[in-house]
């Protein structure tokens, strides 16, 4: 009938519209995938070479078993954790002007593998997404570039790798910088997750066929605010002096090519042979200690990355890092006059530390990835407590470089059982010099994915 033919036509038109919409969506997704500008970006919407926006994501999850780490203190502690959950947004609005905006699940890291502050694992505080980076970029040429906003403080390779671009899953085993273990920006803090508000200048020259990159930044750093009692002040740096930070990296062989001044712990052989030597540090006046006994904070770091690609496509990688921190005397941290926001002073680590690891990426693909065994040693020597150390042995199963990797490792040491919760702090609790804890064994399995 006429009505039947009309109904059939409407059904066909509806199906045709569905196919058109589905086809357009597929084309959009394919287009995004096919225009990825670099390893830090996911899908890209591109207007032209000077105007585009990219969106990506990254997540890291893990399982850990720690000897005598249970609440009873007598059994193994077994737990799963979400260590990172990030969204990356990058783009350009002009040939020389770009932006970066990244988010993080600040309170997810209850497994103890990722760097950053911890909070109680309660509903409403264990999954809050927040602003990680917000950067305005003026990238003029290879010699002169300027970033403004909230960004990583440039000091050491481990810091600039971030959690996703370390060669090992848990890269943060040496003392943390103030912007790492602080839990706030501005008054009452010193930054978060290695980030602070400021400005960074960076560029690169090529003397004698080598590659030398400079990075220099000026940041808010540690600041104090009102005390708990009206009309009082608490903490160091009441004059709000700024933090100075910088880094020099000299590539003697092939050039490392990363976005901005970021780094990587390995390139899995994609960059050829690498030999990178670097020094860095930061300084801020009266940024440690207490209201009555402030002390300047200074840090010197040095690191080396060596990567050798063999003819059979096997890759040997060696990373090492040395740190020296100055943060005042014990009196600076045992001041009874300390009041909020630094009710227990500002306990910055003072002393030296070293970490180094070697790994080999086998050339043969097994299944969908390649195996990369490694060994690592870390030593922390605080001026406030006994020396700590840790051995680590593990295997990475590398599927797609830093974008898809499964890691498993075993640890033995006392970094996690010392009087301090983490070697990034002073190493004493309640104003009393702490002692090194018992050596502990632990086993870990972790998954890293990003796009």
N, C-alpha and C positions, 0 to 999 in steps of 0.2 A: 504493500500500500504506500501511498504518498507519505503518510506519517512514519511508516517504517523506514523508508529510504531517507527521510530527514533525520531520524534518530541515528541511523547508521553513519550518515555524513558527520553528525556532531561527535560521535564516538571516534571516528577516524581523525577529525580535526583535533580532538582532545589528545589522542595518542601522538599525533604529529607534533603538537606543542610540547608534549612531554619529552619527545626525542630531541627537539630543538633545544630545550632548556638543558637536558642532560648533556647534549653534545657541546653546548657553550660552556658548561661547567667543566667538562673534561678538558676542553681546549684551554680554558683559563688555568687549570691546574698544571697541564703540560707546559704551558707558557711560563708559569712561575718556576717550574723545575728546570727548564732549559736556560734560564738566565741568571743563574746563581753567580754573583760577582766574586765571592771569596769563601774560604772555609768557615767564616764566622757568620755567614748569612744563610737563610733558608730560601723560601720562595721570594721572587722579586717582581714587583710591578714597575715597569720601566716606561717613562715618557720619552726620554732620550738619554744620551750619555751623561748629561749633567743634571737630570732630574729623575730620581727613582726612590723607591722605598722597599725594604726587604723585611721579612718577618721569619723568625726562626724560633727554635725551642731547644731546651736541654734539660735532661733529668738524670739523676744519679741515685741509685738505691743500693742497699747493702744488707748483709747478714753478718753478725759477729758473735763469737764465743770467747769469753774472757775467763781465765782461771780465777776462782774465788771472787768473782765479780758480782755475784748475786746479792740480793738484799740481806741474806743471812751471813754473807761473807765466807761461806764454806762450800758453795757449789759454783759451777760454771754459770756465767751470765749469758743467756741466749736471747738475742733480739734482732728483729728486722728494723730497718730505718729508711726514711727518705731523707737523703742528705742535701739534695738541691733540686729545685724545680724552677726553671728560668724561662722567660720569654725575651727574645732579642728583637729589637726594632732598630734598623739603621736606614739612613737615606741621605740624599743630597737635594738641595733646593737651588743650587748654583754651582758653577764650575769649581768654585773655591770654597763653598760653604756647605757643610753637612751637619748631621746630628746623629746621636746615638741614645737610645732609651732602652734600658734593660730592667727586668723585674726579678725578684727572688722570693722564694718561700722562706722568710727569715727564721721562722720558728720550727721548721721541719726537722732540722738536723739533730735528732735525738739519739742517733747511733754513735755519735762521737767521731765521725770520720771527716766531716767537712769543717773548715775554719769558720769562725764567727761566734757570736754570742749564743748562749743557750737559754731557753726559758722552760718553765714547767710544762709537762706534757698534758695539758688540760684543754677541754673543748673551748674553741674561740681564741686560743693563743698558740696552737701548734700547727697552724696552716695559713697564717696571715701572709698574703702577698704584699710586697712593698717595693718602693723604688730603689733599685740597686745603683744604676748609673743614669745620669742625665747630662749629656755633653753637647755643647755647641762647638762645632769644628770649623776652623779656618785653616785649610790645607792649601798653602800657596804654591810651594814647590818642594823639592827634596831637601833644601837647606833650612827652610823656615816654615814651621807649622805651629798653631796655637789651639789648645783646647780649653774651654771654660766650662765650669759646672761641677758636678760630683763625679769623681773618677778615681782610679787606682793611684795611690801615691807611688812614684817611681823610685824604687830602691834596688830590689833584688830580683833575680829571674824567677824564683819560686813564687814571689808575690805577683809578678806580672803574667805568669802562666795562668793564674787562677786555678780553681779546682779541675776544670775540664781539659786543660792543656799541659798538665804535668805528665811526665812519662810513667809515673806510678799513680795509683788511685788516691792514696792519702799522702799528698805531698807535704803537708804542713806539720812537721814533727819537730822543728826547731823553734826557739822563742818567737812569739808573735810581736809585731810592731804595735804601737799604741792604737793605730787605726784598725787593728784586727780584733784585739780583745776588749776594746771599748764598746759600749752599747748605746751610744748616742752621738749626735752631731752637735757642735757648738757647746754652750754652757753645760757643764756636767759630763762632757764626753770628749772624745778625740777622733771620732769617725766610726765607721762600721764596715766589716767585711773588707778591710784594707782600703776602703774608699774615704775620701774627705772632700770638702768643698774648697775649690781653688782654681788655679790656672797652671797649665803645663805647656812648656815650649819644647819642641824636639825637631831634630833634623839629622841629616846624614851627609858625610863626605867620603871620598874614596882615595886616600893617600897611597901612592905606590901600588895601586891595584887591589888594596885591601878595602875594608868597609868599616867606617867609624861612625857610630850613632851617639848623639848626645841627647839627654833628657834632663830638664830642670823644671822644678815646680815650686809654687808658693801656695801654702794651705793654711786653713784655720787652725788645725791641730788641737792640742789640749786647751780647754778653757774652763774656768770656774764660774760659779754663780752664787746666788744668795745661800746662806747656811740655813740650818733647820730653825734657828731662832731669829725672829724678826730683827733686822738691822745688822746681822752678822754676815760674814762671807765665809766660804768654804773652799778648800782646795788650792792647788798651785796655779801659777800664771794668772794672777788677778789683773795684770796689765795687758792681757790679751796679745802678747807677742805672737807673731806668725811662725809657722813651721817652714823650713827650707828643706827641699829634697832633690836629689839628682842621681844620675847614673850615666856611665860611659861604657859602651860595648864595642869591642874591636873584633871584627870577623876577619881572620887571617886567610881563610880559604873562600868558600862560597858565601854569598850574602844570604842572611836570614831575611825573609820577606813576610812580614806580618802586618796586620792593620795597625796604624799608629805606632805607638811605642810598646805594644804588647809583645810577649815572647812565647815560646813553646819549649817544653822539656825534651822533645824529640820530634823529628820530622819523618820518621819511619823510612828514611832514605830518599824521600821525594825531593829534598833540597841538595842532594849530593853530599860531598864531604864538608863537614862544618867544624871549625875550631873558633870558638867565641870566648874571649876573655873579658871580664867586666868587673867594675868597681862601682859602688854606690853608697848612699847614706842619707841620713836626715839629721836635722838639728832644730831644737826649739828651746829657747831660754825659759828657765823656771817651769818646765813642763812636767816635772816629776816631783814626788814627795808630797808635802802637805802645806797648809797655809803658813804655819810657823817656820817650817824648814823646807822651802822649795829647793829644787835642784834642777840644773839644766839636763836635758836628755839629748844624747848623741848616739848615733849608730853608724858603724862602718860595715859594709858587706862586700864580699868578693865572691865571684862564682865563675865556673868554667863549664862549657858544654863542648864535648868532642863527639862527633858522629862520623863513622867510617862505613861507606858502602862498598862491599866486596863485589867481585866480578860475577859471583853466582846470585847476587841480589840479597845476600844476607847483610844485616846491618848491626854494627856494634855501636852502642851509645854509652857515654860516660858523663855523669853530672856530679859536680861537687860544689859545696857552698861553705863559706866561713863567715861568721858574724862576730862582731864585738860591740857590746852595748855599754854605755855609761849612763847611770841613772841616780847618782848620789850615794850617800852613805846609809847605813842601817838606820841612823837617827831620823833620816828623812821619811822613813816608813813606819816608825814606832812613835809618832808624835801623838800624844794623848789629846791635843787640842783639835784634832781633825774633826770636821763637821761636814754634813751633806753639802753639795752632792757627792763629795768624796769622803764619806763617813769613815772609810778605812783607808784613807789616803789614795794616791794613784799609783798602784804597785807595778811599775815598769821593771822588766827584767834587767839585771845588770850582770855582765859576765861575757863568756864566749860560748860559741857552739860550732859544731861541724856536722855536716851530713854529706854522704857520697854514695852513689850507687852505679853499678855497671849492669848492662843488659845486652842480650843478643836476640835479634829478630831472625828466626829461621826463614830461609827463602821458600821452603816448600809450603804450599797451602794444604791444610788438613781440614776437610769439610769446607766451611765457608770462611775460614780465617787462618792466621798464622800464629804460632806460639812464640812467646817472648819471655824466657826466664830471666830473673834478675836477683841480685843480692844488694843489700843496703846496710849501712852502719850510721848511727847517729850518736853524737856525744854532746852533752850540755853541761857546762861548768859554771854555775852561778856563784857570785861572790857572797851570796846569802845562805847557801846550803851545800850539801855534799854533791859531788858530780853524779850525773845520771847518764845512762847509755841504753842503747837498744839495737838489736840485730833483727833484720827482716829478710825473708826469702820468699819469693813469689813467682807467679807466672801470669802474664797477660795473654789473653786470646784476642788478637787484633783482627777485627772483621772489616772495619772501614776507618782506619786511623783513629783519630780522636772522636769520631762521630759514632762509632759502635765498637765497644770493647768490654770484655768480661775479664775480671781480675780476681785472683785468689792469692792469699798470702798468709804467712805465719810470722808471728813476732815473739821475741823474748827480750825483756828488759824491764826497767823500772821508771820509764818516763810517765807512764799512766798511773803509777801508784805512789808517787812522791807526795810530800806534804802539800804541795800546790796542786790545784786541779789540773793544771796544764803548764808545761815549762815556759809558756809565754808570760806567766806571772812571776812575781818575785821569788817564789819558792819558799814562802813562809806564811803561816796562817795565824791570825790573831796577834800579830806583832812579835811573834816568837820565831826564831830561826828554825826552819823546817829540816827534817832529815829525809834522806832517800828512802823510799818504800821498798818492799820486797820485789824481787824480780817476778814477772808474771808472763805466762804464755797466753797467746790469743790466736784465734784463727778467723779469717775473714773471706767473704765472697761478695763481689760487687758487680753491678752492671751500670755502664754509662752509655747514654744515647743522646744524640743531638742532631739537629738539622738546621 
